[in-house]
Amino acid sequence: MAGSAKSFLADAGYGEQELDANSALMELDKGLRSGKLGEQCEAVVRFPRLFQKYPFPILINSAFLKLADVFRVGNNFLRLCVLKVTQQSEKHLEKILNVDEFVKRVFSVIHSNDPVARAITLRMLGSMASIIPERKNAHHSIRQSLDSHDNVEVEAAIFAAANFSAQSKDFAVGICNKISEMIQGLATPVDLKLKLIPILQHMHHDASLASSSRQLLQQLVTSYPSTKMVIVTLHTFTLLAASSLVDIPKQIQLLLQYLKNDPRKAVKRLAIQDLKLLANKTPHTWSRENIQALCESALNTPYDSLKMGMLSVLSTLSGTIAIKQYFSSAPGAAATTARSFDLVKLAQECCYHNNRGIAAHGVRILTNISASCQEKDLLPLEQDAVFGLEALLVLCSQDDSPGAQATLKITLTCMVKLVKCRPHLSQSVVESLLTQLHSAQDNARILMCHCLAAIAMQLPVLADGILGDLMDLYKLIGQSATDKKQELLVSLATVIFVSSQKALSTEIKTVIKQQLENASNGWTAYRIARQASRMGNHDMARELYQSLLTQVASEHFYFWLNSLKEFSHAEQCLTGLQEDNYSSALSCIAEALKSYHKGIASLTAASTPLNPLSFQCGFVKLRIDLLQAFSQLICTCNSLKTSPPPAIATTIAMTSGNDLQRCGRISNQALTLSLQMKHSMEEFRNLATRYGDLYQSSFDADSATLRNVELQQQSCLLISHAIEALILDPESASFQEYSSNGTAHVESEYERRMMSVFNHVLEEVESLNRKYAPVSYLVSNSFKSCLCNAVIALLKVPLSFQRYFFQKLQSTSIKLALSPSPRNPAEPIAVQNNQQLALKVEGVVQHGSKPGLFRKIQSVCLNVSSVLQSKSGQDYKIPIDNMTNEMEQRVEPHNDYFSTQFLLNFVILGTHNITVESSVIDSNGIVWKTGPKTTIFVKSLEDPYSQQVRLQQQQGQPPSQQQQQRTAYSRF
């Protein structure tokens, strides 16, 4: 197993040199056996790195057993080091195979006369509670140590008790009374009581246990009114309610009561903190009365810090279902206007507060109300929200402090949300942003540009008229070369690309290039070129990529930039397409294909084993095949020639009685055309399937990239549907499944334009389908024009190269280890044909710096299949079920580790190829074909007894009596 781990984990560095799993473990073991304390400690603290590099059970089990030995025989400092390693490697504990042996070595120290050694052992046991939750000897030792006279040991016992209570219901039930007696006992010091109370938050395993713990906490709150005791008890109260779920409404009322009546600021702050926790976890449990009470407290408090905390809770609630419950009229109550609600009064009052944080929460509440509630009487709040946002924008854009920047981010986020839900407000919001852009600080300008781009991606609100202002600002910024100016150049260029919906004018391109030459570095130019590729401004992108080719030191970077340049040039060739000019379209597509083929060659050269660029290569290859399919379709449409002329074809057809003769001498040609069109339709459907496979393999892609791939797939399906509806099967063509669902969820200008083309083509196809009889299509040029114009319309929309083509924000990979595995990968594993092979599949999920940014793994689907490669021996009549192995299992990773087993039959003698392929299922139930695919070979051998019997039969010797008896038994 350790040998198999080496092959796919060898890319990670370990110290100064690369070592396989066994060598690394031996190196650390050498340090553990050293007579010097420093070397022993150094070896111990290096174990977490080893676990991270080789996260499979066989190594982790050996390593933890060695650490347990060190813990058993070492001094307290070494034990402390082992404890820290265990706590750091908590997610690897479940991979320990010999749990009993590990616990036995650690537990032996609990009988030491040294209370510090016992304390460290208790903490060690507490850290291992997840794998030994029901060990009675550990439970007994913890209970016994709670009565110790040594404070260090008692605190360690409290730590262990808390961890075991969270994992074991039996321990929690057994220890609850003990904890209760200690807390209520007069002999227990107050500081110890403060440490014991948080254990009660884990008493949520059943309703009766939670109820008794809640009663105890209620008594403590009233019996011990000191500030520290109230704070600890209330917080434990909240955590217990959040875990048990049944008492959350009561807890909200209790916290609101303390917030209103308790005069101590510390208690009020704790109540606000816990209310925020409950608002995030269970907003649906907040009643109208709860929100009203919180509003009244916020209106009445004279302290800004407390008011900001309460507004923070309200702003969290305003973005959830709780806000609708608040504004819904109670049964029998008279309807009230929106402005009469205390929440609205509070938000309006705080929008212009001199404290920026309070003002930010006020406008966020108004924005959430405007976005969530559609009632007519709430519509006037839209303008209040806009005015408050504009005031905050003016205030924060002039201030460069971190607090002002944080408030500005909240303000701009609210602007984007408000414009998305209320498009009619977009013009005033955009105008206020553009006005402030000139006078704002550089940090604020960057954030404002991001906001403008986000709004413009959703709505075409940036007209060509504002380009002059943006270009003036661009010239002004380009005079400085600071880091903030570089960032601002990229942000402002993005806004310019978004605002210019058509191709950039020569003047704009000249200004951008001039400013880049004057004040920018190569990285800034590359980022601007990347944004141009994302927005479809390929002429600008091509020129920038061309200028960067000579500025990189790496060969791979050169090929990467060269491929981007060729792709941009290819897409630029397609912008000259015109409707009804098919010969020009063919030449443009041919020129684009020429550049694409050059680009894919450079892209392949740019890939490395660590960065294979698989998505980029797959996307470009599909684009090349799609352009070739479009070109072939136009050629096929142009190949149709009719004779005699359509004017007299119908008369001849009626005279001859052959309906196809109305097309002239094209009976055979019609058949050929039909075959060509059928082949073309199948080709487009095949392309759609391949786009679907690319989509499924892109688990780490952002939503915009996935939507882009989906649009390419839909364009293939659209053309295949048009061919079927117009030519192959006009009568059975259905338009229901292809009808557009509207543009409510359009997220970008590229998607908007593609959806517009889809709708137009569908309308054209449907009208032609109704207009012509089933055979008359062959004499009409309308169908040819419709198909060719559909192709041209799709190609005229500039392709958008989305973020995942350039940048990978989320990184997820799966590493598999198979057992048994051969020492040499080409060597087969020997198995007798009358036995089954137990194949164990283990895997580790590895993440990048931002795990779960776009989607998370819910479970892993493992598919095992075997194929007979070469057969040896005689042919026997064997049931088909025994000839192949096809199995699938789904496992849920725990702490990024999963393991399962398969039983495989190899009845046929010979060499079998076993393939194990993994795919992941996200939290929405969508299957993603992420891989990897691992292969091993198995050689099925004849069992010795059958071989002996067969040889005797071949030699003509009757089997002995003993063998006959064994054969008879073997039948059963």
N, C-alpha and C positions, 0 to 999 in steps of 0.2 A: 504493500500500500504506500509506504513511504517512497518507494522507487517510482510509483506512478504519479505521486504528487510532484516529483521533481520536474517532469516534462512541462507542465503548464504553469508552474509557479517560479520557474527559474528566472523570469524577467525582473522580479523584485529584488532589490539590493539588500544584502545583510552584512553590515560592517564594511570592512575594506575589501572582502573577497566573496565570491559566490560559493556557497556551500549547499549540498543537498541536505535533506531533512536529517538523515542519520548522522552525517558529519557535524552538522550544527549542534545536534543534541549531545554528541560525544564531546564536542568542544566545551559546552557548558557543563557537562558532567565532570570534566577534568577540573574546571574551576570549583565545582562544589566539593570535590575531594581534596582540594588544596588545604594545606595546614595554615594558611594565612587568612585571617578573618576578612581582610579587604577584598581578596580575590573571590572568596565565597560570596560576599555581598554583591560584588559586581556581577557574578554569574547569575545570582538569583534575580536581580533587577532586569536582566536581559531576556528573561523568559517571555514577558508579554510581546516583545517584538518577534520572538520565535513563533508564538501562537498566531500572530497576525499573518505571518508569512506562510506557515504550514498549518492551516486550520482544520486538519482532519484528525479523527479520534485516535488513531493508532499512535501518533506522536504525542498528542495532548495527554493521553492516558499515561504514557511512559514518563512524560515530563512532570506531571502532577504527583506521581508516585515518588519520584526523586525529590521533589519539593517537600512531600510529606515526611520523607526520611530526614531531610535537613531540619524540618520543624520538630521532629521527635528528639533528635540528638543534639541540636544546636543550642546556642545561648538565646537569650530573650531578644537581642537585637536582630539576629538572623530570623527568629520567629516573626518579628515585626515586619521584616522585609518580605517573608513568605505571605504574611497576611495582606500586605499591600498588593502584591502580585495577584493574589486570589481575588481581591476586590476589583482590581483593574480588568481581570480576565473573567468576569462573572458570566458572560455569555458563552464561554467555552466550557463551563463546569459540567453541563449535561453531556458532554462528549467523553467524560471519564467512564471507562468501561468497568474497571474494578472499584466500584464505589465503596464496597465493604472494606477492602484492604486500605483504601485511602483514608476512610473515616477511622479505622482502627488505629492507624499510625498517628493521626492527629489527636484522637481522643485520649491516647495514653498519657498525654501531658496534663489532662484535667486532674490527675491524682497527685500532681506535684505539690510540694510544701510551699512553693513560691507563689504568692497571690498574683504577682504580675504575670507569671507564666500561665496561671489559670485564667487570668483576665484575657490574655491574648488568645488562648484556646477558645474561650467563649465567643470572642469576636470572630474567630475563624469559623466556628460552628454556625454563628449567625450569618456569616457571608455565604455559607454553603447551604442555607435553609432551603433553597429552591430544589436541591437534589436529595435532601434527607429530611423532608418535612415531618415524617411520622416516626423518627427514631426516638424511642422511649428513653433510652439512656441519655440522649441530649436534652430531652424535655426535663428529665429528673435533675440533671446537673444545673440547668438554668434556674429551676425552682429553688434548688439548694443554695445556689450562689446569691440569690436575691436576699437571703438572710445573713450574708457574710458581714463581718465587721470591717472589711477593707473597702474603702470607697471606690478604688479603681476596679475591683472585682464586681462590685454592685453595678457600677455604670456599664461595665461590659455585659453583665447579665441583662440589664435593661435593653441594651442594643440587640442582643440575641433574642430576647423575648419579643421585641417589636418585629423582628424579621420572621421569626417562627409563627407569630400570630397572623401575619399577612399570608402565610403559606398553608397553615394547618388549622382546620376547624377544631379538631380535637384539642390541640394545644391551646387555642384561643378560649375554648369553653372551660378548660381546666385552669387556666391562669387568671381568668377574669376576676374570680373571687379573691384570689391572692393579691392581685393589683389593687382591688377595691379596699381590702383590709389595710394594705400599706398606705394608700392615699388617705384614708380616713383615720389611720392610727395617729395618736398624739406623739408617739415616739419617733415618727418619721420626720426628718428635717424638711423644711419648706422647699429648699433647692432640689431635694430628691423627689419630692412630690411633683415639682414642675417637670422633671424628667420622666416620671412614671405616667403622667396624664396622657401624653401623646400616644402611648401604646393602645389606648381605647379606640383610636381611629380605625384600628384593624378589626374591631369586633363587629363585623358586618356579615358574617357567614350565614346567619339565619335571623329571622325577625325577632325571636325572643332574646337572643344575645344582644342584638342592636338596641332593643327596647330597654333592657336592663342597663346597658352602658349609657344610654341617653338619660335615664333617670339619675344615674350616679353623677353624670356631668351637670345635670340640672341642680342637684344638691350642692355640688362644688361651687357653681356660679353664685349661688345665694349665700353659702356658708363662708366662702373666702373672697371677700370683695376687693382684695388688694389688686393693684393694676396688673402686675405680672401674672397673677393667678387667673384673673378674668381673661386676659389676652390669650394665654395658653389654652384655657378651657374652651373659650368661644371658638378658637381656631380648630381645636380637636372636634368640637361639636359640628362644625361646618364640614370637615373632611369625612366624618362618620356619616353625616346626612348625604353628602355627595356620593358616597360609595353604596349606601343602603337604598338610596333613591326615594324611600317612602316618606321621609320626614322633611323633604326639602321645603315645602310651603311653610311649615312651622318654623324652620330655621331662618327663612327669609324674614318672617314676622319678628322673630327674636332679635335678629341683627338690626332690623329697622327700629325696633324699640330701644336698643342700646344706642343707636346712632342719634335718636331723637332726645333721649332722656339722660344719658350718661354725660356728665360735664367734662370728662377727661379726654383730651385730644388723642392720646395714644389708643384708647379704646375705640374712639370714633374712626381713627385711621384703620384699625384692624377690622372693624365692621365693614368699612368701605371696601377694603381689600377682599374680604370674604364674599361680599355681595357681587363684586366683579367676577370672582371665581364662579359663583352660581349663575351669573348672567351669561357667561360663556358656555357653561356646561348644560344648563337646563333653562333656556329662556322661556320655554312654553309653560313653565310652572309659575311664572310671574303673573299675578292677577292685576286688574286695573287699580285696585286699592293699594297694592304694593308700590306700583309706579307713582301713584298719586302721593303716597306718603314720602317717597324719596324726593319728589319734586318740591313738596312743602319744606322738607328739611334743607334742600339746596337753596330755596328762596329765602329762608330765614337765617341761614348761617352767616356770620360776619367774616369768617375766615376764608381767604381765597384758596388756600391749600385744600381745605375740606370741600369747598364748592367744586374745585377742579376734579377731585376724586369722585364726587357724586355725579358730576356731568360725564365723567368717563364711563361710569356704570350705565347711565341713561343713553349715552351715544352707542354703547354696545347693544343695549336692548332695542334701540331704534332701528337697527339693521336686521332685526329678527321678526318672528311672528308676533312677539309681544306687543309691537307697536299697533298692529291691527286690532288686537284685543283691547288696547287702551282707547282707541278712537271709535270702536263699535259701541253704539248706544245701548245702555242697559235696558232690559225689558221693563216697560211701564214708565221709563224716564223720558222726560222731554228732550228732544234733540237740541244740542247746543252748537253754537258756531265754533269753528276751528280755533279762532283767536281767543276764545274764552277758556280753553284748556290750559291748566297750569304748566304743562310741558312746553306748549308753544310760547306761553308768556316767558318762561324761564329761558328758552332758546333765544327768543328775540332780545331779551334783556342782556344776554351774555354775548351776543354777536359782536357788539361794539365795546366789550370790556377792555380795560387797559392792560389786563393780563392776557398775553397771546394764547396761552394754553387753554384758558377758559373760553376765549373767543373761538378757537379752533373747534372745541367740542360743541359750542353753540351752533356753528354753521354746519357741522356734521349732522347734528340732530335734525336741523331744518332740511338738509339735503336728503337724508334718509326718509323723512316724512313725505317730502315731495315725490321721491322716487317710488315709495311703497304704496302710498294711499292715493287712489284715483278719485276720491269724492270731490264734488264740485266746490264745496265750501273750503277745501284745503288748497285749491288752486292759487289763491292769493299768496300763499306761503312761498311759491316759486320765486316771486320777485324779492321777497325778504331774503331768501337764500342767496340769490344772485348778488344783491346789494352787500350782504355780509361777506360773501366770498371776494368781491371786488375790493372792499375795504381792507380785508386781511392781506390780499395780494399786494396792494399799495404799501402797506405797513412792512410786510416781511421781505419784499423784493429789494428794499433799500438797506437791509441789515444783513451783515455777513456772519453773524454769530451762529453757533450750532443750534441753539434753541429756535431762532428765527427760521433756519433752514428746515428743521423738523416740522414746524408749523406750516411752512410753505408747502411741504410735501403733502400734508393732510389737506390743505386748501386745494391744491391742484388735483389730487385724487377725487375730491368731492366735485370739482368742476367736470372732470371726465364722466363721472357717474351721472351727474345731473343732465349733461348734454345727451348722454346715451338714452336716458329715460324720457327726456323732454327736448326733442330735436329743435323745437321752435325757439329755444333759448340759446342756441349755438352761436348765432351771430353776435349777440351782445357779449357773450363770454369771450369769443375769439377777439373781438375789437378791444376789450379791456386788456387781454394778454398782449396783443400787438402794441398797444399804447405804452404799457409798462416795460416792454422788452428793451426799449432804447435807454431808459434811465436806471435799469436794475443793475445789481452787482453781478459779477460773472457767474458765481455759484447759482444764483437765482435764475439767471438767463438760461443756464443749461437745463434746469428743471422745467422752466417755462417752455423751452423748445420741445422737450419730451412730451409735455402736456399738449402742445399744439399739434404735434405729429400724431399723438394718440387720438385726438378729436378728429383730425383730418382723415385718418384711416377709416373711421366709422362713417363720417359724413363729409361730402364734398363742399366744405364751407370756406376753404381758402381759395379765393378767386385769383385770376391772373393779375388783377389790379394791385395786389399787395406785394407782388414780386419785387417791385421797385424798392419798397421800404426794406424788404429783407436783404436785397443785394447791397443797398447802402450800408446796412448794419454789418454785412459780411465783409465789405471793404474796410470798415472801421476796425473790426476785430482782428483782421489779418495783419495789422501793423505790429502786433506783439506776438512773441513766441513762447509765452509761459505755458505750463501744463494745463492750466484752466482754459487758456485761450485755445489750445489744441482741442480740448474736449468740446469747447463751444463751437469751434469750426465744424466738427462732425455733427453736432446736434442741429446747428442751423442749416447745414447742407441737407440733412434729412428732411427738415421742414420744406426746404426749397424743392426737393425731389417730389415730395408728396403733393405740394401745391400745384406744381406744373404737371397737369394730367397728361398732356401730350409730350412730344419730344422737347427737350431743352433747346432754347434758342442759342445761336452762336455766341451772342453777347454774354449770356449767363455762363456758358461753358468757359469762355475766355476769362471771365472774372474769377471763377472758382479755381481754375488752373493757375492763374497768376498769383492768387493769394497763397495757394499751396506751395508754389515755388519760392515765394518770399519768406514765409514764416512757419512752414510746417515741416515735420519730419516724415520719413517714409511710412511709419505706422499710421499716422493720421491720414495720409493719402490713401492707404490701403483700406482703412475703415470707411472713408467716404466712398471709395469705389465699391466696397461691399454693400453699402446702403443703396448706391445707384443700381446695383444688380438686383437687390431685393425689390426696389420700386419700379423696375422695368426700364430704367434709363440706360440702355446698353451701350449707346454711342459714347456717353460720358465714361462709363465704366471701362470700356475697351481702351480709351486713351489713357486713363489713369493706370490700368494694369500694364500697358505698354511702357509707361514712364518708369514703372517700378522694377522692371525686369533686370536692370543692371545694378540695382541697389541691394540685392540680397547676396549673402555669402554662401548659402547652402544650395547644393544642386537640387535637392528636393523642393525647396522653396521656389527656385527658378521654374521648375517644371509645373508646380502648382499655379503660379502666376501666369505662366504661358498658357496653361489649359483654360484658366478663367478668361484670358484675353480672347482666345479662340471661340469660346462659348458665347461671349458678348458679341463678337463679330458675326457669328452665325445667327444670333437672334436679331442683330441689326439688319442683316440681309432680308429678313422676313417682314420688316416694316414697310418695304416698298410694294407690297402686294396690293392689287386692285381688283375689284369685282369684275367678272366677265372677261378678264384678260388672263386666259389660262396658260398660254405659252410663256408669258412673263412669270406667272406663278411657278411653273415648272423650273424655269431657269433660276429663280430666287431660292427655291427649295434645294436645287442641286448645289448652289453656291453655299447655302447654309450647311448642307450635309458634308461638303468638302471641309469646311472649318471645324465641324463637330468631330470628324474623323481625326483631324490633326489634334484637336483638344483631348480626345479620349486617349490618344497615344501618350500625350504629355501627362495626363492625369494618372495613367497607369505607372509611368516612370516616377511620379511624385509619391506614390504609396510606399509604405515601409511595413515591416512585420508588426511593429507596435502601433502603426496608424494605417490600416489597410485601405481606408477611404471607400469602404464597401457601399455605403449609401450613395455617395457621390457617383461612383462608377455605375451602379445600378440605375440611378435616376437618368444619367446621361445616355446610357445604352438604350433605355426605353424611349427617350426623346428621339434618338437617331432612328430607331425602328418605327416610331410613330410618324416621323417626317417621311420615311420611305413608303410607309403605307398610304399616307396622304398623296404622295407623288404618284404611286401606282393607281390609286383611285381616279385621279384626274386623267391619267393616260387612258384608263379603261373607258371612262366617259367620252373622251375625245375620239375613241376608235370606232364609235358607232356611225356608220354611213348608210343611208337609206336610198334605195333605187327600186322602182321608179319614184319620182317625187311624191311627197305626202299628199299632194292635191288630187292625184288620180289613183293612189294606192287603195283607197277604200272601195272605189268602183270595181277594180280588178278583183279584189277580195270577195265582193258580193257575187261577181260573175262566176268565179272559180269555186266558190263555196268553202274556201280555206281562209279562216280568219287571220292566220299569220301572214297571208299574202298581202294584207293591207300594209304591211311593212316592206313590201317590195321583195328583193332577193335577199331576204335576211332570215329565212327559216333556220338555216344552219348557223347564221351569224347570231340570231337571237339565242340559240342554245349555247353557243360559245360565250356570248355576253353574260348569259345567266350563270354559267359556270364560273366565269371570272368574277362576277359580282358576289357569288356565294363564297368563293375563296377569299375575296376582300372582306366580306362580312365576318368570316371566321377569323381572319387575321386581326381585325379590330377587337373581336371578343377575346382572342388570345392575349392581345395587348392589355385589355382591361383586367384580365385575370392576373397578368404579371404585375400590373400596377397594384392590384390588391395584395399580392405577395410582398411587394416592396413595403406597402403600408403595414402589413402584419409583422414585418421584420424590424420596424422602426419604433421599438418600445420607448426609446429615450428621446424621441423627437418631440418638439413643441407642437401645440395644437395648430398653429398657422402652417407649419410644414406639412403636417398630416392632411390638413384641408386642401393644400396645394396638390398633393398626390391624389387626393380624392377627386379633385376637379379634372385632373388629367384622365383619370379612370372614367369619369362621367362623359368626357368628350369622346372617348373611344366607344362607349356604349351608345352615345347619341348617334354617331355616324353609322354604326352597325344597325341601329334601329331604323335610321332613315333609308338605308339600302333595302332592308327587309320590307319596310312600308311602301316604298316606291316601286320596287322591282320584283323582289322574290315572292312575297306573299301579301299583296295589298289588302286582301279581304279580311285576313285574320289579324292584321296589325292592330295592336292596342296602344292607346295613348295615355291610358290611366296611370300606369306605373312610371311613365317618364315625365308626367306633368310636374311643373315646378311647385315647390312648397312656399313660394313667395320669397321675398328678400329680407324677412324680418331679422334673420340671424347673420346677415352679411357683415364680415369683419374687416374687409379690406377693399380697396379700389379694384384690385385684380379680380377678386371674387365677384364683385358687383358687375364688372364688364363681362366676365365669363358667363354669369347667370343670365345676363341680358342676351348674349349670343345664343345660349341654349333655348331660351324662350322664343326668340325670333325663328330659329331653325325649326323648332317643333311646330310653330304656327304655320310655317311655309309647307312643311311636309304634310300636315293634317289637311290644309286647304287643297293641295294637289291630290291627295289621296281621295278626297271627296269629289274633286272636279272631273277626273278622268276615269273611264271605264277600265276594267282589269287588263285589257290588252293594248289599249290605245297609248299606253305610256311609251311603247316602243317607237312610235312615230313622233312623239313630242320631245322637243328639246328642253321642256320645262324641268323634267326630272334631272337631266344632266346639269342644267344650270343650278338647280337647287342643291345638288350634292357638291358641286365644285365651289359654289359660293359659300356653302356651309364650311368647307375646309378652309377657304380663304379667310372667312370671318373668324374662325378659331385661331388661325395663325397670326392674324393682325393684332390680336391682344398680346402685348409684350409679356413673355414668360417671366415669372417672378422666381428668382432663386432665393428660397427662404432661409431662415436662420440656421437650420440644422445642416444645410449644405456647407456652411462656413464654421459653425460653432456648436459644440456639444455641451449644453449646460448640465444635463443629467447623464450619468454614466452608470450602467448596470450590466453586470456580466455574471455568468454562472460557470463554476468550475466543477467538473465531474470527476469522481474517482471510482473505478470499478474493482470489485474483488470477487473471485480471484483475478489477478492480472499477471501476465507473463513478465519475466525479467527483460526479455527482448520483445518489442512490439510486434515483430514479424513472426514470432514463435507462437504456434497454437497451444491452447490448453487441452490436455488430454482428458477425455471423459468416456466412460464405458457406455455403450448404447442401451444397456438395461437400467441405467441410473439417470437421475435428473440433476441438472446443474443448478445450484443455488447461486444466482448472480446478485450480489449486493451492490446497490448504486447509492453512493453518497455524494452530496453536493454542497457547495458553499456559494451563497449569493454575495457578490462583492459590489460595493458602491463607490461612487466618486465623492466629491466634496459636498454635493447637494443631493443626498438620497431622497427619493420620493418627491422631487420637485414638480413633475408633471403627472406621474402615476406611480402607484405602489404595487408590489407583487403580493397577491393574495395567496396563490398556490402555484406549484410547479407541476406540469404535466410531463410524465416520462413515458416515452414510447420505445418499446424493445421489439425488434424484429430480427429474424435470422433467415439467411439465404444459403442454400447448399451450393458451394462453389465447385467442389470436385468430389465425385463419388468413387468409393472403392469397394470391392467385393461384389457379390452377386445381387441381382435385382430380386427383391421379394415384394409380394403384394402386401402393402402397408396402408392402413387407413390414412386418408388425406389429412385428418386432424393431427396425425403424428409427424407429418412431413414439414410443417412450418410452425414457427412461433411468432405470434402477433399479440402483444400485450400492452396494456396502457394502465398507468396508475397516476392518481393525483395525490400529491403530498403538500402539506402546508409547512413552510420553513418556520423554524423557531430559532430566534437569535441568528437568523441568516444561515441556518444549517438544516439539511433534510437528509433522510435516509429511508430506503425501502429495499425490498427484495423481490426477485422474480424466480420462479421455478421453470426451467426450460428443458424440453425433451429433444434428444438427438438420436432417434431410432435408426435413421439411415446412416450407414457407415460412410465416412468421408470428412472433408473439411467444410465447416460452416462459418459463415461470416455474420457476426452479431453486431447490430447497430443500435446504439442507445442515443435517442434524440430527445432533447428537452425543449419545452416551450413554457411560457409563463402565462398566468391568468391574473389580470389586475382586479382591483376592488370592484369594478363594474361588471365583472364576468367576461370581459373580452379576452380572447386568446391571442397571444403574440408569439410568433415563431422566431424566438431569439436565438435558438441553439443553446449550447454547442451540440455537435454530433460526434460521438466517440465510437470507435470500432475495435473489436477484438476478434480473434480467430479461435475456433474450437475444433479439435479433431476427435471425431466419434470413433471409438475403437470397439471391436467385438469383445464381449466378455470372455474370459478364459475358458469357462465351462462349455459355452456354446461353440467356441472355436475347437475345443477338444472333440466334442460330439461330431461336429461337421467333418473334421479330419478323419475320424474313425469311419464315418459313413462313406467318405470318398475312398477309403482304403478297403471297404467291404467288410470290415470287422463289426460284429454285433456288439453293442454296448454291454458292459458288465451289469450284473444284477444290481450292484450298488448304484450304478449310473441310471439304470431303468427306474429304480425306486426314487431317485432324486428327481428324475424327469417327471414322474407321476406327481410328486409333491409340488413341483414347480408350476404345475397347471393351476394350482389354487392360489 
